[in-house]
Amino acid sequence: MAIQRQLTNERMSQVVAHNGTVYLSGQVGDDMNAGVEQQTRETLANIEHLLDLAGTDKSQILSVTIYLKDIDADFAGMNSVWDQWLPKGVAPARATVEAKLCEPEILVELSVIAALP
């Protein structure tokens, strides 16, 4: 099976699909002045859009890595949005880490791997 890349520039592709698996680049929200809950909502909306573009959906997510700027301050707020967004019974493998992100205003970034149905 050929590797398929979507929304590609000279540095990266937003979506890469190969052998029944979809890989999304790290996703962030749109409003960098918002709090962690709003940034998480926007990030998850971006993920849903990219999964749809790839031909899959959030019920097919296999693994998520969540990067938080301040895990002590933002873990609960991010989780409150995550718990509402994720359908029951399809929880992926997940890791959450504190990280220095590429812009100081970014509070949360998610990296997703999903299966194609």
Helices and strands as residue ranges (DSSP letters): E 4-8, E 13-18, E 21-24, H 36-54, G 58-60, E 61-68, H 71-85, E 93-98, E 108-115
